């Protein structure tokens, strides 16, 4: 009985990992990019 529960848990965890990797490779987790420019003041003495 306990062995069957562990098998089901392991199977669900494996499906979750495969789903997460597939979602990451699908391109939906890419951050939005934009160019940011800021002036920098340098103290050169």
MMTF fields as JSON, N, C-alpha, C and O atoms, coordinates in Angstrom:
{
  "mmtfVersion": "1.0.0",
  "mmtfProducer": "UNKNOWN",
  "numBonds": 179,
  "numAtoms": 180,
  "numGroups": 45,
  "numChains": 1,
  "numModels": 1,
  "chainsPerModel": [1],
  "groupsPerChain": [45],
  "chainIdList": ["A"],
  "bondAtomList": [4, 2, 8, 6, 12, 10, 16, 14, 20, 18, 24, 22, 28, 26, 32, 30, 36, 34, 40, 38, 44, 42, 48, 46, 52, 50, 56, 54, 60, 58, 64, 62, 68, 66, 72, 70, 76, 74, 80, 78, 84, 82, 88, 86, 92, 90, 96, 94, 100, 98, 104, 102, 108, 106, 112, 110, 116, 114, 120, 118, 124, 122, 128, 126, 132, 130, 136, 134, 140, 138, 144, 142, 148, 146, 152, 150, 156, 154, 160, 158, 164, 162, 168, 166, 172, 170, 176, 174],
  "bondOrderList": [1, 1, 1, 1, 1, 1, 1, 1, 1, 1, 1, 1, 1, 1, 1, 1, 1, 1, 1, 1, 1, 1, 1, 1, 1, 1, 1, 1, 1, 1, 1, 1, 1, 1, 1, 1, 1, 1, 1, 1, 1, 1, 1, 1],
  "groupList": [{"groupName": "UNK", "atomNameList": ["N", "CA", "C", "O"], "elementList": ["N", "C", "C", "O"], "formalChargeList": [0, 0, 0, 0], "bondAtomList": [1, 0, 2, 1, 3, 2], "bondOrderList": [1, 1, 2], "singleLetterCode": "X", "chemCompType": "L-PEPTIDE LINKING"}],
  "groupTypeList": [0, 0, 0, 0, 0, 0, 0, 0, 0, 0, 0, 0, 0, 0, 0, 0, 0, 0, 0, 0, 0, 0, 0, 0, 0, 0, 0, 0, 0, 0, 0, 0, 0, 0, 0, 0, 0, 0, 0, 0, 0, 0, 0, 0, 0],
  "groupIdList": [1, 2, 3, 4, 5, 6, 7, 8, 9, 10, 11, 12, 13, 14, 15, 16, 17, 18, 19, 20, 21, 22, 23, 24, 25, 26, 27, 28, 29, 30, 31, 32, 33, 34, 35, 36, 37, 38, 39, 40, 41, 42, 43, 44, 45],
  "secStructList": [7, 2, 2, 2, 2, 2, 2, 2, 2, 2, 2, 2, 2, 2, 2, 2, 2, 2, 2, 2, 2, 2, 2, 2, 2, 6, 6, 6, 6, 7, 7, 7, 7, 7, 7, 7, 7, 7, 7, 7, 7, 7, 7, 7, 7],
  "xCoordList": [0.831, 0.0, 0.872, 0.637, 1.87, 2.756, 3.573, 3.802, 4.01, 4.779, 3.978, 4.53, 2.705, 1.855, 1.704, 1.689, 1.594, 1.485, 2.768, 2.717, 3.923, 5.195, 5.31, 5.83, 4.838, 4.88, 4.007, 4.41, 2.826, 1.935, 2.548, 2.514, 3.108, 3.74, 4.922, 5.085, 5.751, 6.898, 6.446, 7.049, 5.407, 4.88, 4.352, 4.604, 3.636, 3.113, 4.241, 4.188, 5.261, 6.402, 7.147, 7.579, 7.296, 7.964, 7.171, 7.757, 5.857, 5.02, 5.15, 5.184, 5.223, 5.388, 6.699, 6.739, 7.774, 9.089, 9.102, 9.61, 8.545, 8.488, 7.635, 7.986, 6.532, 5.686, 6.384, 6.251, 7.127, 7.843, 8.943, 9.12, 9.679, 10.735, 10.121, 10.646, 9.033, 8.371, 7.851, 7.949, 7.307, 6.807, 7.961, 7.827, 9.092, 10.247, 10.805, 11.186, 10.856, 11.389, 10.406, 10.805, 9.153, 8.171, 8.334, 7.788, 9.061, 9.295, 8.324, 8.407, 7.411, 6.437, 7.007, 6.39, 8.178, 8.772, 9.855, 10.597, 9.963, 10.972, 10.535, 9.379, 11.454, 11.097, 10.976, 11.569, 10.2, 10.098, 11.374, 11.841, 11.929, 13.177, 12.925, 12.101, 13.641, 13.607, 14.933, 15.623, 15.279, 16.54, 16.351, 15.428, 17.238, 17.19, 18.521, 19.586, 18.452, 19.678, 19.562, 18.549, 20.606, 20.66, 22.006, 23.035, 22.016, 23.295, 24.028, 23.418, 25.33, 26.174, 27.112, 27.818, 27.121, 28.058, 29.281, 29.175, 30.444, 31.692, 32.454, 32.666, 32.858, 33.69, 35.146, 35.688, 35.775, 37.188, 37.951, 37.857, 38.717, 39.488, 40.95, 41.765],
  "yCoordList": [-1.204, 0.0, 1.264, 2.183, 1.305, 2.474, 2.576, 3.674, 1.434, 1.434, 2.0, 2.7, 1.712, 2.228, 3.744, 4.449, 4.243, 5.69, 6.386, 7.446, 5.78, 6.364, 6.351, 7.303, 5.298, 5.241, 6.332, 6.975, 6.543, 7.585, 8.962, 9.815, 9.178, 10.468, 10.713, 11.82, 9.694, 9.834, 10.122, 10.952, 9.458, 9.671, 11.097, 11.734, 11.599, 12.965, 14.0, 15.012, 13.738, 14.651, 14.66, 15.714, 13.479, 13.393, 14.135, 14.836, 13.992, 14.735, 16.24, 17.006, 16.663, 18.083, 18.633, 19.726, 17.878, 18.321, 18.382, 19.342, 17.362, 17.358, 18.524, 19.164, 18.802, 19.924, 21.257, 22.139, 21.421, 22.674, 22.886, 23.996, 21.83, 21.945, 22.261, 23.095, 21.613, 21.891, 23.317, 23.963, 23.804, 25.182, 26.175, 27.197, 25.872, 26.765, 26.803, 27.868, 25.663, 25.619, 26.149, 26.419, 26.304, 26.79, 28.282, 28.781, 28.995, 30.419, 31.304, 32.527, 30.742, 31.555, 32.177, 33.067, 31.714, 32.237, 33.276, 33.639, 33.766, 34.765, 36.119, 36.514, 36.821, 38.144, 39.169, 39.023, 40.202, 41.3, 42.117, 42.443, 42.443, 43.204, 44.572, 44.733, 45.546, 46.895, 47.564, 47.19, 48.545, 49.24, 50.394, 51.197, 50.462, 51.536, 52.28, 51.673, 53.58, 54.398, 55.407, 56.089, 55.481, 56.437, 57.142, 56.499, 58.457, 59.157, 58.831, 58.639, 58.778, 58.456, 59.618, 60.054, 60.123, 61.185, 60.547, 59.81, 60.834, 60.292, 61.409, 62.489, 61.129, 62.072, 61.733, 60.808, 62.477, 62.245, 63.445, 64.532, 63.249, 64.354, 64.097, 64.914],
  "zCoordList": [0.0, 0.0, 0.0, -0.785, 0.875, 0.943, -0.343, -0.85, -0.87, -2.112, -3.271, -4.119, -3.321, -4.389, -4.266, -5.275, -3.049, -2.825, -3.282, -3.904, -2.968, -3.409, -4.925, -5.507, -5.575, -7.034, -7.649, -8.618, -7.099, -7.611, -7.383, -8.269, -6.198, -5.895, -6.823, -7.335, -7.045, -7.923, -9.35, -10.03, -9.807, -11.149, -11.304, -12.327, -10.325, -10.385, -10.344, -11.042, -9.523, -9.461, -10.79, -11.257, -11.402, -12.697, -13.77, -14.596, -13.768, -14.714, -14.495, -15.458, -13.243, -12.94, -13.463, -14.026, -13.278, -13.762, -15.282, -15.862, -15.933, -17.395, -17.896, -18.887, -17.23, -17.615, -17.439, -18.287, -16.351, -16.105, -17.139, -17.64, -17.458, -18.468, -19.832, -20.569, -20.163, -21.426, -21.498, -22.541, -20.411, -20.364, -20.506, -21.179, -19.873, -19.957, -21.376, -21.862, -22.037, -23.394, -24.428, -25.561, -24.078, -25.041, -25.32, -26.304, -24.489, -24.708, -23.965, -24.084, -23.207, -22.494, -21.221, -20.634, -20.794, -19.561, -19.836, -18.923, -21.076, -21.38, -20.825, -20.977, -20.186, -19.643, -20.761, -21.83, -20.494, -21.445, -21.363, -20.272, -22.503, -22.516, -23.114, -24.014, -22.606, -23.145, -22.833, -21.884, -23.629, -23.45, -22.482, -22.618, -21.507, -20.509, -20.558, -20.444, -20.727, -20.704, -19.578, -19.426, -18.808, -17.698, -17.718, -17.924, -17.507, -17.442, -16.136, -15.084, -16.244, -15.078, -14.837, -15.746, -13.611, -13.231, -12.6, -11.62, -13.17, -12.636, -11.913, -12.464, -10.676, -9.915, -10.16, -9.554, -11.043, -11.349, -10.858, -11.429, -9.787, -9.206, -9.347, -8.919]
}
